[in-house]
Amino acid sequence: MALKVAVQMDHIASINIQGDSTFALLLEAQQRGHALFHYTPDRMAMRDGEVFAAVEPLTVKDEAGAHFTLGARERIPLTEMDVVLMRQDPPFDMAYVTATHLLERIHPKTLVVNDPAHVRNAPEKIFVTEFPDLMPPTLISRDLTEIKAFRAEFGDVVMKPLYGNGGAAVFRLTADDLNFGSLYDLFSATFREPWVIQRFLPAVKHGDKRIILVDGEAAGAVNRVPSEGDLRSNMVRGGAAKPTDLTDRELEICARIGPSLRGKGLIFVGIDVIDGNLTEINVTSPTGLRAIKRLGGPDIAAQIWDRIEARRAA
């Protein structure tokens, strides 16, 4: 069954195809005979309750520098699509939230992956707190007294923006770090929302495991090891991708959160686990598909499309 598939993303010219999960999904969709259409979020509009986008027919090729061809742009109602992949990167700001409201108008007649209402209601660093027993001790606040008390209790902590992504502005603060006051002032001036403070997990030096779940089931994983002299394991920050298997504890985590993901229509999810501690549930634009396959793991893009096609056929 050939589907009409629109992908809402940052412009395809800007992506690094070697590590981009959206590109993996597009390659798989094209191989299955689905018709692809490309648009950026700024090309959406809602007129009298109907959602439109200026889309371009898209073909893709796994060749850096020549990885896409776009056809003539056409304004269409998005209800003409069978599937919309919502795959633009964060920041998870009001523009992102507005995009979920627009896509909610067409879902589920047009299947939006992931379900836009639940993407909006499940920010990765807040949604994860529904499972506090799986997490390291975590505080969400911008209140100085609360943060000082948390730091006094645990000593070595990590501070990061609540709606950040890709490892940006993640700081480790030891118990005697004299930079705390200045960092608090910087965060207060930069971020209007609260931020996240977590107990530092020393085992992060051995890796921060990205586990992909497809429709609530564990599908594969990659271990991301920080580069020398850096706290952050994100591959966009220089982290090295290493093959890995899932431990009993990690399988337990996936089994615990899987029903919630499935119930919310979150087909493609990436979670982060450090030393058996769940730290984030990524539902906006998870990465890792190409790295997992390149390291000998499963073809998770194919698994995702199997689930999407089954949803459309139901």
Residue pairs with C-beta under 8 A, 6 or more apart in sequence:
1 309
1 312
1 313
2 32
2 33
2 34
2 35
3 29
3 34
3 35
3 82
3 83
3 308
3 309
3 312
4 34
4 35
4 37
4 80
4 81
4 82
4 83
5 29
5 34
5 35
5 36
5 37
5 81
5 82
5 83
5 84
5 85
6 36
6 37
6 38
6 39
6 53
6 55
6 78
6 81
6 83
6 84
6 85
7 22
7 25
7 26
7 36
7 37
7 38
7 39
7 58
7 84
7 85
7 87
8 39
8 40
8 41
8 44
8 53
8 84
8 85
8 86
8 87
8 88
8 99
8 103
9 15
9 22
9 38
9 40
9 85
9 87
9 88
10 40
10 88
10 89
11 40
12 23
12 38
12 58
12 60
12 67
12 68
12 70
13 68
15 22
15 23
15 67
17 23
17 62
17 64
17 67
18 64
18 290
19 235
19 236
19 287
19 290
19 291
20 287
20 290
21 87
21 285
21 286
21 287
21 288
21 289
21 290
21 301
22 85
22 87
22 285
23 60
23 62
23 67
23 290
24 289
24 290
24 293
24 300
24 301
25 85
25 87
25 289
25 301
25 304
25 305
26 36
26 58
26 60
27 60
27 62
27 301
28 299
28 301
28 302
28 304
28 305
29 36
29 305
30 36
30 59
30 60
32 305
32 309
34 83
35 57
36 57
36 58
36 59
36 60
37 55
37 56
37 57
37 58
37 81
38 55
38 56
38 57
38 58
38 68
38 70
39 53
39 54
39 55
39 56
40 88
41 88
41 95
41 96
41 99
43 53
43 54
43 55
44 51
44 52
44 53
44 78
44 99
44 102
45 51
45 52
45 53
46 52
46 102
46 105
49 105
50 77
50 79
50 105
51 77
51 78
51 79
51 102
51 103
51 105
51 106
52 75
52 76
52 77
52 78
53 75
53 76
53 78
54 73
54 74
54 75
55 73
55 74
55 75
55 76
56 70
56 71
56 72
56 73
56 74
57 70
57 71
57 72
58 68
58 69
58 70
58 71
59 68
59 69
60 67
60 68
61 67
61 68
61 69
78 84
78 103
78 106
78 110
79 106
79 109
79 110
81 106
81 110
82 110
82 111
82 312
83 110
83 111
83 112
83 113
83 308
83 312
84 103
84 106
84 107
84 110
84 111
84 112
84 113
85 113
86 99
86 100
86 103
86 112
86 113
86 114
86 116
86 119
87 285
88 96
88 99
88 285
89 165
89 166
89 284
89 285
90 96
90 163
90 164
90 165
90 284
90 285
91 163
91 164
91 165
92 123
92 124
92 163
92 165
92 284
93 163
96 284
97 120
99 116
100 116
100 117
100 119
100 120
101 116
101 120
103 112
103 116
104 112
104 116
104 117
104 120
106 112
107 115
107 116
107 117
108 115
108 265
111 308
111 311
111 312
113 267
113 268
113 304
113 308
114 265
114 266
114 267
114 268
114 269
114 283
115 264
115 265
115 266
118 264
118 265
118 266
118 283
119 266
119 283
119 284
121 127
122 264
122 266
122 281
122 283
123 162
123 163
124 280
124 281
124 282
124 283
124 284
125 140
125 160
125 162
125 163
125 196
125 280
126 140
126 162
127 281
127 283
128 135
128 278
128 279
128 280
128 281
129 135
129 138
129 140
130 260
131 253
131 256
131 257
131 278
132 138
134 253
134 256
134 257
134 277
134 278
135 198
135 277
135 278
135 279
136 198
136 199
136 201
136 274
136 277
136 279
137 150
137 153
137 154
137 198
137 199
138 196
138 197
138 198
138 199
139 146
139 147
139 150
139 196
139 197
139 198
140 162
140 194
140 195
140 196
140 197
141 147
141 194
141 195
141 197
142 187
142 188
142 191
142 193
142 194
142 195
144 184
147 184
147 197
150 157
150 197
151 157
151 173
151 175
151 180
151 197
154 199
154 200
155 174
155 175
156 172
156 173
156 174
156 175
156 199
156 200
156 202
157 172
157 173
157 197
157 198
157 199
157 200
158 170
158 171
158 172
158 173
158 196
158 197
158 198
158 199
158 200
158 231
159 170
159 171
159 173
159 183
159 187
159 195
159 196
159 197
160 169
160 170
160 171
160 195
160 196
160 198
161 168
161 169
161 187
161 190
161 191
161 193
161 195
161 196
162 191
162 193
162 194
162 195
162 196
163 193
164 170
165 284
166 234
166 236
166 237
167 232
167 233
167 234
167 236
167 237
169 190
170 231
170 232
171 183
171 231
172 200
172 231
173 179
173 180
173 183
187 195
198 279
201 274
201 275
201 277
203 274
203 275
204 226
204 231
204 233
204 274
204 275
205 225
205 226
206 225
206 275
207 223
207 224
207 225
207 226
207 233
207 242
207 244
207 274
208 223
208 224
208 226
208 233
208 234
208 239
208 272
208 273
208 274
208 279
209 221
209 222
209 223
209 224
209 244
209 250
209 272
209 273
209 274
210 221
210 222
210 223
210 224
210 270
210 271
210 272
210 286
210 287
210 288
211 218
211 220
211 221
211 246
211 250
211 253
211 254
211 270
211 271
211 272
211 273
212 218
212 219
212 220
212 221
212 268
212 269
212 270
212 286
212 288
212 289
212 292
212 300
213 219
213 254
213 257
213 258
213 261
213 269
213 270
213 271
214 267
214 268
214 300
214 303
214 304
214 307
215 261
215 262
215 267
215 307
216 257
216 258
216 259
216 260
216 261
216 262
216 266
217 254
217 258
218 246
218 250
218 251
218 254
218 258
219 298
219 300
219 303
220 288
220 292
220 297
220 298
220 300
221 244
221 245
221 246
221 250
221 288
221 292
221 297
222 241
222 242
222 243
222 244
222 288
222 291
222 292
222 295
222 297
223 241
223 242
223 243
223 244
224 233
224 234
224 235
224 239
224 240
224 241
224 242
225 233
225 239
225 240
225 242
226 232
226 233
226 238
226 239
227 237
227 238
227 239
227 240
230 237
230 238
230 239
232 238
232 239
233 239
235 241
235 287
235 291
241 291
241 294
241 295
242 295
243 295
243 296
243 297
246 254
247 276
249 276
250 273
250 276
253 271
253 273
253 276
253 278
254 271
257 271
257 278
257 281
261 269
261 281
266 283
267 304
267 307
267 308
267 311
268 286
268 304
269 281
269 282
269 283
269 286
270 282
270 286
270 287
270 288
271 278
271 280
271 281
271 282
272 278
272 279
272 280
272 282
273 279
289 300
289 301
292 298
292 300
293 299
293 300
293 301
